[in-house]
Every structure is written in C-alpha cells, then in structure tokens.
Amino acid sequence: MELALKCAAATLFVCTAAGAAAAAQLRVEPVLLELNAPAAAGTLTLRNDGDTEVGVQTRVYRWSQSDGRESLDATTDVAASPPIVKLAPHADYTVRVVRTSKQPVHGEESYRVVVDQLPEARRQTEDTVAILIRQSIPVFFRAPELRKASVTWSITRERGAIVARATNSGDERLRIAGLRLRDKAGSTIGFGNGLVGYVLGQSTMNFNVAKPPPGFGNGGQVEITAISNNGPINAIAPFAGGR
C-alpha cells in the first residue's frame, strides 16, 4: 500500500457533491507515539467534537522506505484494540496500540496507525457531501541502544526533476521541516515552511521537485537547510546533472 499521506500527522479528505452536510469532528491525541523497550504498548485518545455519533476504524501498518520511496504494509507485529468503535457525540475513547511480536526490538521500528472516520451510508444522499477524516499517527518502538540519525545528502536531476536524496545511516528517524535548496548562482528551491517528511533509520528518502528553476544546480554544489527534530540542518551536497 503506497503511503498516500505525506507523513502528515493528520489529513482531511473531502469528497464533494452538491449541497452540504454537517460532519462529526474527529480528533486523535497524541500525534506521535514513541515507546522505548521494554515498553510494548501505548494509547491514543479518540475525541468526537461533533453532535452526531461516528464510527471509527483504526489500523496499523508497517512504515518503511526503500529506493527513496515510502510505503505502508500490512503487519501482525503491532495491533490496535479495538479496531472499530462507535464514538458518541462529545465523547472520548481510548485505543491501545500494542506490539504483539515476541522478537526483541532492533533499532527503531516504524509504524503508522491510520484512524478513519467511517461514512454513514444511511445519512448520505445525492445532495450531501461525504466527508472522511483520516489521521495517520507515527508510532516508533525503540531498542535500548540506538545510533542517532546521521544523514548525508545528494542532489541529482532525473528526467528533468530535481531530487534531494537523504540517506540515514543511523537507527533513529529524522523529521524534516522547512527544507530549502540553494545553488551557487543563488537559485532557490523551497518545500514550504512546514513538515516535509521523515527519513527513517537505515533508510533513504527522496524529496522531489518536478519543475525546478531553469539551470538549477549548474554551479556545482548545493546548499541544504532545514529544521529537524535534532536541530537545524546545514549541509552542502554535490550536484549530479543527470537527465
């Protein structure tokens, strides 16, 4: 299953039709779970801020990155309980997230808990808006000894796009926000001020710009700046022209 969310903690999907409809407002807290071994369970609180009952489905996927891409895959190593719940108006509910695998944690295991507000078929007509709230919560199970994130960068041009490739040789993930690239000529590529994504432990992640400024990178090296969970990022990477 391809990761449809750009590693965001919460995303709202709206399927529009004619007219409008009120919807329950689903919140999930916290927006990240980090569990250090021997801890093997944590909790999420579901909150219904709306005026109608809402059905909620909770699923867990193994989160991985390979060849610069990320994916979510079905897993039996971690489970959410209960997987489906009816949440009354203005009510809270606690969901447990449990690592069921009996194998020791190696490095930092990465998962995402996907929480879906289920649409109610009986409330939908041709004149309503079907609203689905999906929230994707990062979950990390961590071994007692971890190598800190250590990321190296390279910048390439591939099929006309600029690709910033980050390779993490450490065990811990690196959370990246406000990523910017600047070449020697002063041309700049910005990825916005918010969250750009994660580079998981022992993984490589690509950040792509489909339509870069003309001639970007022709001067050779590229300066990389960003904010991470470990502090500011300031790096210099060689530019490989490519195709």
FITIPA-811695 format. One record per residue (C-alpha): residue in one letter; residue number from 1; x, z negated, y. Coordinates in Angstrom, 3 decimals, always signed. Layout:
REM residues N
<a NUM <X Z Y>>
...
REM end
This chain:
REM residues 243
<m 1 <+0.000 +0.000 +0.000>>
<e 2 <+1.590 +1.080 +3.294>>
<l 3 <+1.759 -1.566 +5.962>>
<a 4 <-0.985 -0.496 +8.347>>
<l 5 <-0.196 -3.248 +10.828>>
<k 6 <+2.977 -3.031 +12.870>>
<c 7 <+3.945 -6.562 +11.699>>
<a 8 <+1.467 -7.939 +14.143>>
<a 9 <+0.060 -11.377 +13.590>>
<a 10 <-3.467 -10.250 +14.438>>
<t 11 <-5.057 -6.856 +14.934>>
<l 12 <-8.634 -5.896 +15.794>>
<f 13 <-10.056 -2.727 +14.268>>
<v 14 <-13.304 -1.339 +15.725>>
<c 15 <-15.296 +1.429 +14.021>>
<t 16 <-17.603 +2.729 +16.746>>
<a 17 <-21.064 +4.176 +16.583>>
<a 18 <-23.912 +4.497 +19.092>>
<g 19 <-25.128 +1.254 +20.624>>
<a 20 <-23.558 -2.209 +20.432>>
<a 21 <-23.730 -5.307 +18.282>>
<a 22 <-22.569 -8.895 +18.549>>
<a 23 <-19.969 -9.983 +16.016>>
<a 24 <-18.570 -13.238 +14.752>>
<q 25 <-15.210 -14.088 +16.260>>
<l 26 <-12.743 -14.938 +13.523>>
<r 27 <-9.532 -16.806 +14.284>>
<v 28 <-6.726 -17.798 +11.938>>
<e 29 <-4.144 -20.514 +12.599>>
<p 30 <-1.202 -20.763 +12.431>>
<v 31 <+0.013 -17.200 +12.994>>
<l 32 <+3.038 -17.727 +10.716>>
<l 33 <+3.784 -19.897 +7.674>>
<e 34 <+7.349 -20.941 +6.853>>
<l 35 <+7.840 -23.056 +3.727>>
<n 36 <+11.181 -24.494 +2.693>>
<a 37 <+11.792 -25.156 -1.009>>
<p 38 <+10.758 -27.256 -2.833>>
<a 39 <+7.543 -26.866 -0.790>>
<a 40 <+5.356 -24.293 -2.526>>
<a 41 <+2.052 -24.456 -0.625>>
<g 42 <+0.760 -24.244 +2.920>>
<t 43 <-2.612 -23.950 +4.621>>
<l 44 <-4.380 -21.601 +7.014>>
<t 45 <-7.366 -22.628 +9.092>>
<l 46 <-10.149 -20.067 +9.484>>
<r 47 <-12.354 -20.550 +12.550>>
<n 48 <-15.647 -18.824 +13.250>>
<d 49 <-16.216 -18.884 +17.009>>
<g 50 <-19.321 -16.747 +16.725>>
<d 51 <-23.020 -17.561 +16.422>>
<t 52 <-23.585 -15.970 +13.018>>
<e 53 <-22.302 -16.657 +9.528>>
<v 54 <-19.363 -14.499 +8.495>>
<g 55 <-17.844 -13.576 +5.151>>
<v 56 <-14.059 -13.716 +4.959>>
<q 57 <-11.738 -12.287 +2.306>>
<t 58 <-8.135 -13.485 +2.006>>
<r 59 <-5.494 -11.565 +0.016>>
<v 60 <-1.731 -11.949 -0.388>>
<y 61 <+0.759 -9.066 -0.581>>
<r 62 <+4.486 -8.972 -1.164>>
<w 63 <+6.110 -7.658 +2.012>>
<s 64 <+9.218 -5.536 +1.632>>
<q 65 <+11.293 -2.948 +3.465>>
<s 66 <+13.030 -0.028 +1.792>>
<d 67 <+14.718 +3.066 +3.240>>
<g 68 <+13.719 +1.966 +6.730>>
<r 69 <+10.020 +1.675 +5.903>>
<e 70 <+7.904 -1.351 +5.115>>
<s 71 <+5.143 -1.802 +2.596>>
<l 72 <+2.730 -4.334 +1.183>>
<d 73 <+2.386 -4.545 -2.595>>
<a 74 <+0.036 -6.495 -4.823>>
<t 75 <+1.552 -9.704 -6.176>>
<t 76 <+0.690 -12.544 -8.530>>
<d 77 <+3.553 -14.733 -7.312>>
<v 78 <+1.551 -16.115 -4.377>>
<a 79 <-2.201 -16.677 -4.183>>
<a 80 <-4.755 -17.654 -1.546>>
<s 81 <-7.550 -20.067 -2.507>>
<p 82 <-10.408 -19.491 -2.146>>
<p 83 <-10.112 -15.696 -1.874>>
<i 84 <-13.629 -15.283 -0.404>>
<v 85 <-15.586 -17.724 +1.725>>
<k 86 <-18.730 -17.792 +3.853>>
<l 87 <-17.983 -19.376 +7.195>>
<a 88 <-20.867 -20.952 +9.130>>
<p 89 <-21.140 -20.471 +12.906>>
<h 90 <-18.616 -22.560 +14.867>>
<a 91 <-17.139 -23.905 +11.640>>
<d 92 <-13.612 -24.283 +10.265>>
<y 93 <-12.385 -23.713 +6.728>>
<t 94 <-9.019 -24.387 +5.131>>
<v 95 <-7.422 -21.807 +2.832>>
<r 96 <-4.451 -22.821 +0.695>>
<v 97 <-1.552 -20.398 +0.224>>
<v 98 <+0.309 -21.294 -2.973>>
<r 99 <+3.465 -19.900 -4.552>>
<t 100 <+2.460 -19.743 -8.214>>
<s 101 <+5.710 -18.259 -9.541>>
<k 102 <+7.789 -20.706 -11.563>>
<q 103 <+11.033 -18.915 -10.714>>
<p 104 <+13.304 -20.521 -8.092>>
<v 105 <+13.141 -19.052 -4.604>>
<h 106 <+16.069 -16.750 -3.881>>
<g 107 <+16.927 -16.163 -0.246>>
<e 108 <+13.793 -15.765 +1.854>>
<e 109 <+10.740 -14.332 +0.096>>
<s 110 <+8.412 -12.456 +2.438>>
<y 111 <+4.655 -12.086 +2.086>>
<r 112 <+1.670 -11.285 +4.266>>
<v 113 <-1.711 -12.953 +3.999>>
<v 114 <-4.331 -10.402 +5.030>>
<v 115 <-7.535 -12.024 +6.291>>
<d 116 <-10.526 -9.687 +6.633>>
<q 117 <-13.876 -10.352 +8.223>>
<l 118 <-16.306 -8.658 +5.854>>
<p 119 <-19.021 -6.471 +7.417>>
<e 120 <-22.610 -7.330 +6.564>>
<a 121 <-24.364 -4.220 +5.311>>
<r 122 <-27.830 -5.664 +5.939>>
<r 123 <-27.065 -6.040 +9.663>>
<q 124 <-25.792 -2.512 +10.175>>
<t 125 <-27.971 +0.386 +11.253>>
<e 126 <-27.289 +3.772 +12.745>>
<d 127 <-27.461 +2.186 +16.224>>
<t 128 <-24.915 -0.588 +15.663>>
<v 129 <-21.167 -0.972 +15.892>>
<a 130 <-19.425 -2.059 +12.689>>
<i 131 <-16.637 -4.431 +13.690>>
<l 132 <-13.956 -5.561 +11.264>>
<i 133 <-11.416 -8.160 +12.309>>
<r 134 <-8.232 -8.082 +10.250>>
<q 135 <-5.436 -10.554 +10.724>>
<s 136 <-2.082 -10.295 +8.959>>
<i 137 <-0.149 -13.560 +8.740>>
<p 138 <+3.561 -13.549 +7.806>>
<v 139 <+4.479 -16.086 +5.112>>
<f 140 <+8.060 -16.960 +4.202>>
<f 141 <+9.232 -19.070 +1.247>>
<r 142 <+12.828 -20.129 +1.830>>
<a 143 <+15.589 -21.280 -0.512>>
<p 144 <+17.509 -24.466 +0.415>>
<e 145 <+20.599 -22.448 +1.342>>
<l 146 <+20.188 -19.305 +3.432>>
<r 147 <+22.553 -16.933 +5.144>>
<k 148 <+21.427 -16.406 +8.725>>
<a 149 <+20.251 -12.992 +9.843>>
<s 150 <+23.150 -10.632 +10.574>>
<v 151 <+22.013 -7.254 +11.848>>
<t 152 <+24.033 -4.109 +12.502>>
<w 153 <+22.602 -1.092 +14.303>>
<s 154 <+22.963 +2.666 +14.212>>
<i 155 <+21.237 +5.332 +16.308>>
<t 156 <+20.525 +8.787 +14.940>>
<r 157 <+18.496 +11.873 +15.773>>
<e 158 <+16.313 +13.023 +12.881>>
<r 159 <+14.021 +16.032 +13.222>>
<g 160 <+14.030 +15.593 +16.973>>
<a 161 <+13.148 +11.885 +16.886>>
<i 162 <+15.466 +9.031 +17.824>>
<v 163 <+15.799 +6.454 +15.057>>
<a 164 <+17.166 +2.979 +15.732>>
<r 165 <+18.169 +1.667 +12.299>>
<a 166 <+18.698 -2.087 +11.858>>
<t 167 <+20.371 -3.392 +8.687>>
<n 168 <+20.186 -7.106 +7.939>>
<s 169 <+22.886 -8.409 +5.578>>
<g 170 <+21.635 -11.996 +5.880>>
<d 171 <+18.862 -13.733 +3.956>>
<e 172 <+16.661 -14.681 +6.914>>
<r 173 <+14.401 -12.244 +8.718>>
<l 174 <+14.970 -11.251 +12.322>>
<r 175 <+11.944 -10.929 +14.609>>
<i 176 <+12.481 -8.326 +17.337>>
<a 177 <+10.634 -8.006 +20.650>>
<g 178 <+11.254 -6.056 +23.853>>
<l 179 <+13.589 -3.541 +22.212>>
<r 180 <+15.374 -1.144 +24.575>>
<l 181 <+17.956 +1.589 +24.076>>
<r 182 <+20.193 +2.863 +26.890>>
<d 183 <+22.748 +5.634 +26.578>>
<k 184 <+25.901 +6.152 +28.662>>
<a 185 <+24.102 +8.512 +31.014>>
<g 186 <+21.601 +5.761 +31.858>>
<s 187 <+18.675 +7.290 +29.975>>
<t 188 <+16.479 +4.534 +28.558>>
<i 189 <+14.001 +4.227 +25.712>>
<g 190 <+11.687 +1.217 +25.759>>
<f 191 <+9.486 -0.106 +22.958>>
<g 192 <+7.392 -2.328 +25.242>>
<n 193 <+7.836 -5.998 +26.032>>
<g 194 <+6.042 -7.413 +23.013>>
<l 195 <+6.711 -7.623 +19.305>>
<v 196 <+8.354 -4.521 +17.845>>
<g 197 <+8.742 -5.717 +14.268>>
<y 198 <+10.841 -7.615 +11.775>>
<v 199 <+13.994 -6.828 +9.875>>
<l 200 <+13.618 -8.733 +6.614>>
<g 201 <+16.532 -10.321 +4.815>>
<q 202 <+18.736 -7.939 +2.807>>
<s 203 <+16.752 -5.003 +4.209>>
<t 204 <+16.905 -2.042 +6.562>>
<m 205 <+14.176 -1.185 +9.067>>
<n 206 <+13.793 +1.899 +11.265>>
<f 207 <+12.280 +1.939 +14.750>>
<n 208 <+11.375 +5.497 +15.701>>
<v 209 <+10.760 +7.343 +18.964>>
<a 210 <+9.073 +10.672 +18.265>>
<k 211 <+9.576 +12.141 +21.768>>
<p 212 <+12.789 +10.780 +23.290>>
<p 213 <+14.071 +11.794 +26.754>>
<p 214 <+15.878 +15.162 +26.674>>
<g 215 <+19.555 +14.801 +25.841>>
<f 216 <+19.289 +11.106 +24.985>>
<g 217 <+22.458 +9.831 +23.328>>
<n 218 <+24.633 +12.812 +24.115>>
<g 219 <+27.109 +10.481 +25.806>>
<g 220 <+28.061 +8.855 +22.510>>
<q 221 <+27.369 +5.139 +22.267>>
<v 222 <+24.009 +3.488 +22.877>>
<e 223 <+23.421 +0.003 +24.248>>
<i 224 <+20.739 -2.027 +22.439>>
<t 225 <+18.985 -5.032 +23.963>>
<a 226 <+16.098 -7.103 +22.651>>
<i 227 <+14.808 -10.645 +22.191>>
<s 228 <+14.809 -12.160 +18.699>>
<n 229 <+13.819 -15.442 +17.086>>
<n 230 <+17.555 -16.219 +17.150>>
<g 231 <+18.020 -15.428 +20.845>>
<p 232 <+18.965 -12.325 +22.875>>
<i 233 <+20.280 -9.199 +21.151>>
<n 234 <+23.057 -7.264 +22.888>>
<a 235 <+24.700 -4.618 +20.737>>
<i 236 <+26.491 -1.290 +21.001>>
<a 237 <+25.848 +1.359 +18.360>>
<p 238 <+27.380 +4.803 +17.804>>
<f 239 <+25.081 +7.775 +18.239>>
<a 240 <+24.925 +10.354 +15.463>>
<g 241 <+23.386 +13.565 +16.776>>
<g 242 <+21.783 +14.722 +13.529>>
<r 243 <+18.997 +17.258 +13.642>>
REM end
